[in-house]
Amino acid sequence: MQITLLSLYLFVWNAVMSNAAHVHHIHDKVANKEKVQDAWNSIHFKEGAHNAELDGEAVLGSKEKVLEYNELPPEEAKRRLAILVTEKGMDANKDGFVDKQELTQWVLHSFRTLAEEEGEEQLKEEDENNDGFVSWEEHLTDNFSVDETVDVTEQEMIREDKALWSAADIDKNGLLDAKEFAAFNSPEEFEHMFDTLHSLTMNKRDKNNDGLLTFEEFVMDENGVVPQLKSETYVSEKERFDYDYDVDKDGKLNKKEVLRWLIPDNRELAEAEADHLIASSDGDDDGKLSVFEIINNYEIFVGSESTDFGERLTKMKDEL
């Protein structure tokens, strides 16, 4: 996953999709994976101001819950947040504190539930007969041309989707339920989809069929064209290839290294969010959060900083 986020990075995965084109395509995933971290930073701090909604999504694991919490009276929001900490697993070891490791694991879980929530939303759009499942025929009708004018590119996209569909269809009944559709919709979020993502990428890029990606195969565009030597694109992509993905420094990407390229580093993102939440709320600077510190900073944890700011601004105006 996918943020896509973002919904964190899920929003990033889906940002390049258009209504006229296929809503879910391996090319979009691959082309935009490297932008996830930059996009996270840019949307987390919009125009220099902190985007509180993303904190809420990372903690609550649901866009709907963020909206729900923002409508709650402060005391009720605090009560529910306390339950998440003490009873629902945020404080995993029950020691009365939430440390970075516990908060990171919690955010990782939120990423998964965000992907599932997005999958459910997309399922409702494609489930024409409202039976709670999406058939392959429903998906085709909703996303592709149904006449005889399907071009080569669209045929390729259909083949790719069929491969992802088959991998997501765990019970092999030809229908995708909500959890299966979430895996289809955000394959980068579900480990059982990784082999298919890798296979689709290699089928398109591994021109000499050696099971490895050279830099030229890695950097070429959809038409197989490699950027000009010393161009800005060539130089920046070569740096990423050499330093971010080619771990064993053999000049080629093996399967593990290709997946390092294709799959967003959720743990890195989760750790960054955990660091941010702790830094924003750790009043005694002990590197962990007490229940009181979390509740005392509930606006951060439920994504309502902007709403809270608006309320305080209104009160200030009334007092003047």
N, C-alpha and C positions, 0 to 999 in steps of 0.2 A: 505498500500500500507501500494513493494512490493514492486533502489532504487532504483531495483530495486534498485531503488532506486531505487544503488543504485540506473549509474544515481543515485548518492547518495545511499540510501539504496536499491533502486530497483535492482542495480548491485549486492547487497548482496543476495537478494532473489534468483536471477537466477544463482548465482555462483556455486551452487551444482548440477545444472542440466547437464546431459550429452546428447550427440547427439543420443546415442543408446537407451536412455530411454525416458520416458515421459517428455515433456518440461515444464509441469505445474502440480505440485502435492502438495497436502495439507501437506504431510509429510515434504517436503522441507521447506514450510512456517513455520510450527511449530518448526521444529528442529533448524532453523536458526534465528528465531525472536530475541532470546536473544543475538545474535551476532551483531545485527544491530548497537548499539551504539559503541561497540568496533571497528567494521569494519569502521564506519563513521570516527572515530578518526584516525584509521590507514591509510585509503586511503586519508583522508584530509591532513595528514602530512606524505607523503611517505618518508621513510628513513630519517626522521628528516627535510625534506624540504616540504614547503607548496605546496599542490596540488591546483593550481589556477583554474583548470578546473571545480572543484566542486563548487566554488564560482560562476562561470559563469552560471552553470546549475541551481543553487539555485536562481539566480537573473533573468535569461532569460527564465527559464522554458523549455529549449529545448537544446538537444545536437547539433542539426543542427544549431541553432542560435549561439551557442558558436563558432562553426567552421566558420560560416558566419562573425561574429564580428571580429574574429581573422584575417580575410582577409581584413578588412576595413582599410582605412587610419585613423590615430588617430582622426582627426577632425570629420570625419563622424561617427565614433564609439561614440564619445562624444555627437554629435548632437542627435543620436538615443537614447542614454542613457538618455539624458535630457528629451526627449519626454516621456520615460517610467516613469520618476519621476513626471513631471509636468502635463502630459495629460492622461496617461494610468493608473493612480491610485496608484502608489507607495506612493506618498504624498496624502494620502486619504482625509485628512481634508483641503488640499490646503493652509496650513499655511507657506509654503516655507521650511519646514523641514520634514525629515523622522525620526521618533522616533522608538524605539525598537518595540513597538506594531505594528506600520504600517509595518515595515520591516519584522516582524515575519509573519504577515498575507500575505504579498507578497510572502515570501518563501513557506508558506503553499500552496498557489495557484500554485506555481511553481512545487511543489511535485506532485500535481494533474495533471498538464499538462505534466509533464515528464512521468507519468504513462500512460496517454492517447497516448503520442507519441510512447512509447514502444509498447502499444497495437496495434497501427496502423502498426508498423514495423512487428510485429508478424502476424497480419492479412494478410499482403501482402504475407508472406511466406506460409500461409495455404490456401489462396484463390486461389484454383487451376483453377477455370474458370474465374477469374478476373472480377467478377461482383460486387466487393465492399463489399461482405458479406462472412462469413464463415458458411458453413452448418455443422451439426453434423457429417455427413459422411466425409466431407473434413478433419475435425479435427481428426477423428478416423484414416483415411488413413495416415495422416501426422505424427501421434504420436504413433500408436500402430501396433502390428502385425496383418496382415489381414488374416492369415491362421488359421488353427485349433489348433495351438500350444500355444494359449494364456493361460498362467498359472494363478494360483489363485491370485498371487500378482497383475498381470496386470489386471485381472478381477476386482479386488477391486479398482484399480486406475481408471478404466473406469467408475465404478459406482460413484466414488467421482467426477470425471470430469462431469458426467452427471448431478449430483446435482448442481454443480457450474454453469454449462451451463444453466440449467433451471432458476436459480436465476438471471443470467445475462441477459437472454432473456426477456427483459421488455415487448416488444409488443407481445410475445408468437407466433411469426411467424416461429419459428424453425431455424432462421438465426440470426447471430450476426453481427451488423454493427460495425463501428469503436469504438464508445463509449461503446457499450455493450461488445465488445471483450476486451476492456481495463479493464472492471470490471471483466471479466472472467480471464484474464491474471494476474491481480494484485488485487485479491479480498480484500486483507487487506487495500486497498486504498479507497474502496467504501462502505459506511455505509450499503447500502441495501444488501450487501453480507455477513455482519457479522453473521447473524443468521445461514446461511448455513455453514460458517466456524466453528461456535460453534457446530452445530449439527454433522458435520463430525468428529470433535475431540471427542465429547462425545460418539459417536457410537463406536469409536475405543478404548477409554480409560476407560469409565465409566463402569467397570466390574459388579458392583452391581446394576446398573441402578437406582441410587437414585438421579440423576441429579446433583451430586456434584463430584468433584475430590479430592480424598485423595492424600497424598504425594506419596504413592506407585503407584497410578494410574498415577499421574503426571510424575513421574521419570522413569517409566518402558520403556524399549526399544520396538522395533517393535515386538519382540517375547514375550513380557510380562515379561521380566526379570528385576528385580530391582537390582541396583548396590549393591555390598557388603557394609554392615554397616561399617562406618568409612573410607571407601575408599575416595579418593579425589573427585571423581565424586559425591558420595552420600553426602558428607559434603557440597560441593559447591552448589549442587542443592537444598539441604535442606535449605540453607541460602537464596537462591533466592525465594524459595517457601514461607518461613516464612516472609521475610522482603520486598520482592518486589510485591508479588501477593496476599497473604492471608491478605487482608486489615482488615477484621473483626476479625482476629486471632482466628477463630474457628477450625482451623486444616483442613479445606476443602476449595476448590475453588467453589464459586457459578458462575453463568453465567457471571456476570459483571467482576469477578476476572479472569475467564478463558479468556475472551476477552482482559483483561489487559495483559495477557501472550501472546496471539496470535497476537494482533494488535500492530504494532510499534508505539511508542509515537512520532507522527509527530511534535506535538507542541514543545516537548522538543528538538528535532533535529533542528526545525526551530528557536527556541529561541537561541540555541547555535550558529547557523550560523549568526543570527542577531547580537549577541554579538561580534562575530569575525569580521564581516564587520564594525561595529561601531568602535570597538577598533582599527582597521587597518586604519580608515579614518577620525576619529573625531579629527581634528587638534586643535580645541579650547577646547576639553574635556568638552563639555556641555551635553554629553549623547545623542545627536541627530546629524543628518547629514543635512547640508545645501545642496542645489543643487550644489554649487561650490565645496564642499568637495567631493561629489560623483563624479562629473565630473573630478575633479583634481586627483582622484584615480580610474579612469575608468578602468585601467588594472585589478584591483581587481574585479570589478563588472562584467566585461564581460569575466573573466577567461583567460586573455591573459598575465598574469605576466611572464610566461615562455617565450612566444614569445618576449615580450618586453625586457626581460633580454638578450635574444639572440641577438636582434637588437643592444642593447647598447654595448654588448660585441664585436660585429663586428665593431661598430664605434670606440671603444677603440683601437682595433687592427689596424684599418686603420690609426688612429692618431699617432700610435707609429712608 
